[in-house]
Amino acid sequence: MNLFSILRMLVVFGMCLYLTSTSWAQIDAVTKARDDRSLAFLQGGKVVEIPVKPGSLVKANDVLMILEDKKGESDIRILEMRIQLDVTIEAAKAQRDLAQVNLDQTQQMWEADAANDLELRNRKVEFKIAELELQQRQLDLQEAQLRLKEAKEIHSRYTLRAPINGVIQRVKEGEEVAVGEIVQPGAPVVRLVAVETLTIDAHVPVTDTLDLKVGHKAYIKAKVAPRDRLIDGTVQHIAKVVDPASGTKLIRINVPNENDYLGAGWQVSVYLSNPQTAAKSGTNMKRLTQLVGVVTGKNR
């Protein structure tokens, strides 16, 4: 065998080793919603409006349910009217300005010996009282503004809003909430799930995680036809501890779920290398094996 034949053999065997060095293991797993929340009111009360239903798509801060709060609404209207129509400050300002004019006139008269000391002191006291009255009216307005802010914050507790973008899974646990029903504080009334991104926890053999890093691409295939095309995911977390019973590590994978292609709770297959490439590599391996036979003379 000449040198050229030996080199060809080394190249062929090197390619074989490269193609067989990648893991194509399939791991069974289940998809989960990225965020799954059961929502409740801090306040109890009677339901007066439910603008959503199971399956509704909602954005963060959308209203999900409203409880009756007549007293809170009345308090807010009264305080808003008081603040908007408050004339006491204007009256106090006018009184202060008048006291300033009287003081200035009396000061000039006193300097011209047309007013005595007692009259000047009286005008100064009147002006001071008018100033204090104006300050009191301003403090009253600030207090009303703070009370209005507090009343609105308390009233907001009677409106349940979506904390995230998501889908209404169901209203109340196991049944529907109806308008007119009384709900209790802290009792879940709405379940909201975020499925624009799904999460998969896969238990991967530790030998397949030795070179794995966060950000590594993963490949997901649902076991639900016809939605079984291969989808790209990304490794978000790799457990630091190996499960001694199974010899696996927990790998968390995030999967974009455009147009709700997948569902939460679906069974899927997870691959850490592209299985389509693996299929092509199998064909290439067969051809390379045949080539090795030709090079070594075994197929002659």
C-alpha positions in Angstrom: 0.0 0.0 0.0 1.5 3.3 -1.0 1.6 6.6 0.9 -1.4 8.1 -1.0 -3.6 5.1 0.0 -2.6 5.4 3.7 -3.5 9.2 3.7 -6.8 8.4 2.1 -7.6 5.9 4.8 -6.7 8.3 7.6 -9.0 11.0 6.1 -11.8 8.6 5.8 -11.5 7.2 9.3 -11.2 10.8 10.7 -14.5 11.7 9.0 -16.1 8.6 10.5 -14.9 9.5 14.0 -16.3 13.0 13.6 -19.7 11.9 12.4 -20.0 9.4 15.2 -18.8 11.7 18.0 -22.1 13.7 18.2 -25.0 12.5 20.4 -28.3 12.1 18.7 -30.2 10.9 21.8 -34.0 11.5 22.0 -35.3 12.6 25.3 -39.0 12.4 26.1 -40.5 15.5 27.9 -43.6 17.6 28.3 -44.2 21.2 27.5 -45.3 23.7 30.1 -46.6 27.3 30.0 -43.8 29.8 30.7 -46.1 31.5 33.2 -49.2 30.1 34.9 -50.9 32.2 37.5 -54.1 31.9 39.6 -55.4 35.4 40.3 -57.5 36.6 43.2 -58.9 39.8 44.7 -57.4 41.4 47.8 -61.0 42.6 48.6 -64.1 40.5 48.6 -67.3 41.6 47.1 -70.0 41.2 44.4 -69.0 40.7 40.8 -70.5 43.3 38.5 -68.5 42.8 35.3 -66.5 40.0 33.6 -65.2 41.2 30.2 -63.2 38.0 29.5 -64.0 34.3 29.1 -61.9 31.1 28.8 -59.7 31.4 25.7 -59.6 35.2 25.7 -56.2 36.7 24.7 -55.3 39.5 27.1 -52.5 42.0 27.4 -50.9 43.1 30.6 -53.2 45.5 32.6 -56.3 44.4 30.7 -59.4 44.3 33.0 -60.4 40.7 33.9 -63.1 41.2 36.5 -64.7 44.1 38.5 -66.4 44.0 41.9 -69.0 46.4 43.2 -67.6 49.4 45.1 -70.3 52.1 45.3 -68.8 53.8 48.4 -65.3 54.0 46.8 -66.8 55.5 43.6 -68.8 58.0 45.6 -65.7 59.0 47.7 -63.7 59.6 44.6 -66.3 61.7 42.9 -66.7 63.9 46.0 -63.0 64.4 46.4 -62.5 65.2 42.7 -65.3 67.8 42.8 -63.9 69.3 45.9 -60.5 69.7 44.4 -61.7 71.0 41.0 -64.2 73.4 42.5 -62.3 74.5 45.5 -62.7 78.3 45.9 -61.4 78.5 49.4 -57.8 79.0 48.3 -58.9 81.8 45.9 -60.9 83.5 48.7 -57.9 83.2 51.1 -55.6 84.7 48.5 -58.0 87.6 48.0 -58.2 88.1 51.7 -54.4 88.0 52.0 -54.0 90.6 49.2 -56.5 92.9 50.8 -54.6 92.6 54.1 -51.4 93.5 52.2 -53.0 96.6 50.7 -54.3 97.8 54.1 -50.9 97.2 55.7 -49.1 99.1 53.0 -51.6 102.1 53.3 -51.3 102.1 57.1 -47.5 101.9 56.9 -47.4 105.0 54.6 -49.8 106.9 57.0 -47.7 105.9 60.0 -44.6 107.3 58.3 -46.5 110.5 57.7 -47.7 110.6 61.3 -51.3 110.0 60.1 -51.6 106.7 61.9 -50.5 105.5 65.4 -48.5 102.5 66.4 -51.5 100.5 67.5 -53.2 100.9 64.0 -50.0 99.7 62.3 -49.7 96.7 64.6 -53.3 95.8 63.9 -52.7 95.8 60.2 -49.6 93.6 60.6 -51.6 91.1 62.6 -54.4 91.1 60.1 -51.9 90.4 57.3 -50.3 87.6 59.3 -53.7 86.0 60.0 -54.6 86.2 56.3 -51.3 84.5 55.3 -51.8 81.7 57.8 -55.4 81.2 56.5 -54.1 80.9 53.0 -51.5 78.3 54.1 -54.2 76.3 55.9 -56.4 76.3 52.7 -53.3 75.1 50.7 -52.7 72.3 53.2 -56.4 71.3 53.1 -56.1 71.0 49.3 -52.9 68.8 49.6 -54.7 66.6 52.1 -57.7 66.2 49.7 -55.3 65.3 46.9 -53.7 62.6 49.1 -57.1 61.3 50.2 -58.1 61.1 46.5 -55.0 59.2 45.6 -55.6 56.8 48.5 -59.3 56.4 47.6 -58.3 55.5 44.0 -55.7 53.0 45.2 -58.3 51.3 47.4 -60.9 51.3 44.6 -58.4 49.7 42.2 -58.4 46.6 44.4 -62.0 46.0 43.2 -60.7 45.6 39.6 -58.7 42.6 38.7 -56.2 43.2 35.9 -53.9 40.9 34.0 -50.3 41.1 35.3 -48.9 39.6 32.0 -49.8 38.9 28.4 -51.6 35.6 28.2 -54.6 33.5 27.7 -57.5 33.0 30.1 -57.4 29.3 30.9 -60.6 29.3 33.0 -62.6 31.6 35.3 -62.6 30.2 38.9 -61.3 26.8 39.8 -63.5 24.1 38.2 -66.5 26.4 37.5 -67.5 29.8 36.0 -67.9 33.0 38.0 -71.2 34.7 37.3 -72.1 38.4 37.5 -73.8 38.9 40.9 -71.8 36.2 42.6 -69.9 37.0 45.9 -66.2 36.2 45.8 -63.9 36.0 48.8 -60.6 37.7 49.4 -57.7 35.6 48.2 -59.9 33.0 46.5 -58.6 32.3 42.9 -61.1 33.5 40.3 -59.1 33.5 37.1 -56.3 31.3 35.8 -54.0 33.1 33.3 -51.3 31.3 31.3 -48.6 32.7 29.1 -47.9 30.4 26.1 -46.1 32.7 23.6 -43.0 30.9 25.0 -43.2 27.3 26.3 -40.8 25.7 28.8 -39.6 22.1 28.7 -37.8 20.4 31.6 -35.8 17.5 30.1 -33.8 14.9 32.1 -30.7 14.4 30.0 -28.0 11.7 30.5 -25.1 13.3 32.1 -22.7 12.2 29.3 -24.7 14.3 26.9 -24.4 17.4 29.0 -20.6 17.5 29.4 -20.1 20.1 26.6 -23.6 21.6 26.9 -23.9 25.3 27.8 -26.7 27.8 28.4 -27.7 29.2 25.0 -27.1 25.9 23.2 -29.7 25.1 20.6 -32.1 22.3 21.2 -34.6 20.7 18.8 -38.2 19.9 19.7 -40.7 17.6 18.0 -44.2 17.2 19.2 -45.8 13.8 19.4 -49.1 15.3 18.1 -49.7 15.0 14.4 -49.8 17.0 12.2 -48.0 19.5 14.4 -44.9 17.5 14.5 -42.4 19.5 12.6 -39.0 20.2 14.2 -38.8 23.4 16.2 -35.8 25.2 17.5 -35.4 25.8 21.3 -32.7 27.3 23.5 -31.2 25.9 26.7 -31.9 28.3 29.5 -30.7 26.3 32.5 -28.5 23.4 33.3 -28.8 21.8 36.7 -25.5 21.7 38.7 -26.5 18.4 40.4 -26.8 15.0 38.8 -29.7 12.7 39.8 -27.9 9.7 41.1 -30.8 7.4 40.5 -31.2 8.1 36.8 -27.7 9.5 36.0 -29.4 12.5 34.4 -29.3 16.3 34.7 -32.3 18.6 34.5 -32.1 20.8 31.4 -34.6 23.7 31.0 -35.4 24.7 27.4 -37.4 27.7 26.2 -39.3 27.2 22.9 -40.9 30.1 21.0 -44.5 29.2 20.3 -45.5 31.3 17.3 -49.2 31.2 16.4 -49.8 28.7 19.2 -48.2 25.9 17.2 -47.7 23.8 20.4 -49.8 23.5 23.4 -48.9 23.4 27.1 -48.9 19.8 28.5 -48.0 18.2 25.1 -45.6 15.3 25.0 -42.5 16.1 22.9 -39.2 14.6 21.9 -36.1 16.7 22.7 -32.8 16.5 20.8 -29.6 18.3 21.6 -28.4 17.9 18.0 -30.4 18.1 14.8 -32.0 14.7 14.1 -32.4 15.6 10.5 -28.6 16.0 10.2 -28.3 12.7 12.0 -30.3 10.9 9.3 -28.1 12.4 6.6 -25.0 11.4 8.6 -26.3 7.8 8.7 -26.4 7.7 4.9 -22.9 9.3 4.7 -21.6 6.7 7.2 -22.8 3.9 4.9 -21.1 5.5 1.9 -17.9 6.1 3.9 -17.9 2.5 5.1 -18.1 1.4 1.5 -15.3 3.8 0.6 -13.1 2.4 3.4 -13.7 -1.1 1.9 -12.5 0.1 -1.4 -9.4 1.8 0.0 -8.4 -1.2 2.0 -9.2 -3.6 -0.8 -11.9 -5.5 1.1 -14.6 -4.9 -1.5 -12.4 -6.1 -4.4 
